[in-house]
């Protein structure tokens, strides 16, 4: 009986009827986070800096640099991007990994009066002279102590605007800035504001920040563009 049972089990395995053999010591394959890159322009085809670009439903957010370019990690192969910029209509766009795109933002007001060729050339020269800031780095720049320390800093230093306080308003301001090679904060500007005195106060707080830990690429410190939220939450006294 024992011999018969052994032969039966052996035949089952050879015929593919036995349990599958599964390796237990093979390391899992490493996955690389998908990214999307793009270029944002105005309705006159001019590069648009300071546009807040976010992946809908995720914490991933960045902003366009001086030439209107951005790079952003995606949560999935297909994601929805939201584009916001003060003075322009919001845009929503479904994108796929590896699909470079150009996004056109349309002004909410009438286009500005044309400038002279001399003034345009001066602006272009000024922009060219500025060192390039990256939108993404291997090691991102960080606030000393991390996100919790950043939130504590904002809470201790931000003052609620009297105008908003009187009306019981809340709001969140997004401020973009560059963290340079030694961690200094430069070129701070409101990327997306909400008025009522919040914008000016958020900009003041960002400019008060201590030096950051700079971003790095291949071990070398680099200039990196960051966008941070400064929330103001109204609470009744």
N, C-alpha and C positions, 0 to 999 in steps of 0.2 A: 504493500500500500504506500509506503513512504517513497519508494522509487517511482511509482506511478504519479504521485502528487508532484514530485520534483520535476519530472518530465513535462507535466501539464503546465506548471509555472514557467518553465524555460521556453516552451512553445509559445505561451502568451506574450512573453517579452520579445521574442524574435519576430512575432507577427505584428508587433506594434500595439498589442492590447494591454501592455503593462503600464505602470505609472510613468509619466514623463520624467526624464532626468533633468534636474534644474541645478545649475551651478550656484554655489553659495558664497563663493569668494571672489566673484568678478565685480570690480568697482563700477559704480554707476557712471554713465557718460556725463561729462560736464556740459551744461547748457549755457549758451551765451545770450544775454538779454538782447532782444531785438531793439533796433533803433530806427528813427526816421529823421531825415534831414530836409531842410527846405529853405526857401527864400521868400521874404514877405516884402511887397511893394505897395505903393500908393496907387490911386487910380490914374496917376500920370506916369506910372512905371518907375518912380523913384524909390530906392531902398528905404524901408521904414524900420528904424531902430526902436527898441523899447517896447515891442509888442509882447504881451504876456501870452505864452503858448502852454496849454495844459492838456493832459490826457484825461478825458472825461471819466469820472468815477475813480480816479487814482490820485495819489499825492504828487505825481510827477509834474513838474512845472519848470519852465525856463523862460527866457526872453531873448528877442533878437538882438544881435550886436550892431555895431555902427554901420555895417553893410547890409543889414536886414536878414542875416543868416541865423539859423538855429539848428541844434541837434538835440534830440530828446529820446530817452528810453521809452519803449512801449510796454504795455501790460500784456498785450497779446499780438498775434500776427496781424490782426485787423483791429484797429482802435479808432476812436473818435477824438479828434483834436478840436480844441476851442481856442480861438484867437480873439484877444481883447486888447484894445488900445484907446486911451482917452482921446476923444474927438473923432473916433472912427466907429463904424458899425461892427458889431460882433460877427464873427464868422465861425461856422461849425463845418468840419470836413472829416469824412471817413477815409482813412489812409491804410496802406499795407506796408509791410516791411520791405525795404529795398526800393521803395518808390519815391524818388526825389520829387519834390513838388514846389510850385510857385503859387503863392497865395496873394490875392489882390484885396487890399482893404479900402473901403470907400468912405470918404470924409462925410461927417454929419453936417458940415457947414460949407459955405462957398469956398472954392479954392483961393489961396492967397494970391495977391498980385504978383506978377512975374518980376524977378529980380534981374539986375544987369548981368552981363557976361562977366564983368570984373568981379562982382560980388560972388557969383557962382564959382568962379575959379579960386577965389580966396577961401571959400568954404571947403572946396575939394582939397585944396592944399593943406588946410588945417586938419581935415580928417585923415589925410595920408600921413601926416607927421606923427599922429598918435600911435603908440605901440598897440599891437593887436591883442585883444583879450579873447581867450577861448571861452566857448560856451560849455565845454565839457572837458574834464581832466580825469586821468586814471585815479588819482587821489584827490577827491574834491576838497576845496577849502572849508574849514569848519570854525565855528565860533568857539572860543576857549571854554571848555567844559561841556560842549555839545548843545543839543537842542533845548534841553531842560534849563541850562544856564542862560541861553538866549531868551527864553520865555520869561525867566526871572528878571533879567536885565530890562526887558521891555516893561514889565509890570512895575518895576521900581522907578523907572525914569520917565515913562510917558505920562503926560498930563492931559486929562480929558478937556477938550476945547469947551469954553463956556457956552458958546453958541449951541453946540450939540447937546450939552448938558441941560440947557434950558428947555430944549425941545424933546429931550428923552430919546435921542438918536444913538444908534450903534453903527459901526462900519468897519471895514477892513481895507487897509491901504497896502498896495504892493509896490515896493521900492526896489529898483535895480541899482546895482553898484558893481564896481570892479575891486576884487581883492588882488593887490599886486604881489610881486615876488617876495616881499618881506611881510606881507599880511596887512598892509595899510588899506584903508577904505577910501576909494577915489571915485569920482564921476557919479555920485549918488543922484538919482532923479526918480520922480514918481512915475512908475510904469502904468499903474492903474489906480486912480484916486476915487474919492467919493464926496469931496467937498466938505462944507460945514466946519472947516478948520482942521479936519483930520489929516489932510495931505501935508500941510506945513508941519504939524506936530510929528508925524511919522518920519518925515525927512530929517527933522531935528534930532530925533532919537537915533536913527541910523547913523548919522554923522558923529554921534557921541560914542559909538561902540568902540571897545578896545580893539587892538590889532588882532586879526584872525590868524589861524594856522594856514599858511598858503597852500594852494593846490599844487600838485606835482604831476609831471609827465616824465616817465623813465627816470624817476628819482630827482629830477631837476624842478625847482620852483618855477611856476608860470603865473601869468595874469589870467584870472578867470572871472567871467561875468556871473553874478548871482542875483537872484530875485527873492526877496524875503517878504513875508506877510507881517504887517503890524496891525493887530486887531484892537478895536476899541469896543468894549461891551458895556452898555449902560445898565447900571443897577440903581434902583431907587434908594435914596438915602433914608 
